Amino acid sequence: MPLLDNDPDTADLREKVDRAWREFARSLAGALPELPVDARLELVLDPTATGTGDASYSVTVTMSDDQRLAARAVGNASLPERYHMNRAAVADMIALGWSPPGVDPGSGSDFGLTTGGTDPEEVTRLAAVLARTLRDIYGAPHPAFLVYSLQDSSGETLPLPPLATARAVTSIPSPPSVSVGPAEPQETYDAAVLREQVRAVVAAMQQTTPEQLTADPDGDIGIRAGSAMVFVKVRENPPLVDVFSPVLTQIKPTEKLYWRLSELTNRMPIGRLYYANDTVWASVPVFGRNFQPSHLTLAVQVMTGLADELDDRLHGEFGGRRFFAEDDHPAHHGESESARTGMYL
């Protein structure tokens, strides 16, 4: 099932996400024929970045000595009960070409798929199946939320060409354990270090230096996106980086507005739209602990494309004011200019 439909509000965002997955599948297809015999490539939806609890959604591929690629995809037997795939998801796995657990020789409790060789057509098909499994079945919103590792039969990490925006690691992160005893003290967290990392990432995206970034007195970084403004804010409790935009301000809440925001949020691969303080906001949060620059890069790319598209579309439907459109007519009259601009920050 696609993450977004053909609504023009999200067409630009959908195309960016689709393009990222195509690039991932293409790079994976190029890497698979080069796998050493008996080496094991593992691709995992990063549990520390996606909040999948103690579930590890993964696919693996190994190369046999007769040049056949054996792929495995985690099944319900390896997942906590609350993360089990339902019947529809299992049916979708079979439709993609996976054999049920135990059917493909050596698959055990996993879904199995073995190619007849490494000719380009078979490899391309396998790469597409793996990408669709991670995206459509396991719910990875973007390849940047994947980590991968290639290890030989002794467990030693081997080099592998980059797989688009997926992140290479020396070992696959374990899902966070669920404690039933007394709460343990939280690990130390340095907000100042995180702010420096965030500024470095945003500066690189803007092709400038951290010192030249536009920021308000609170340190929130501002990025213009057409008629919209996007802010990057480091929050300390809980530790996260919020990439957000005041899409429209001075707008009246209506049942139709709430319905529209809910509808659009359901079509977004990550993030949400909501209404508060006479303003429609868009937000994509990024975890502050175990900060990953690629996740912030994705969030900024998503938000800059989304905000500039949505403020025009929603303004046409509901009125209000866009950030950089002084000719917009407000939905509420009688407010001063200082009061209007103050709510953005």
Order of alpha helices (4+ residues) and beta strands (2+ residues): alpha-beta-alpha-beta-beta-alpha-beta-alpha-beta-beta-alpha-beta-beta-beta-alpha-beta-beta-alpha-alpha
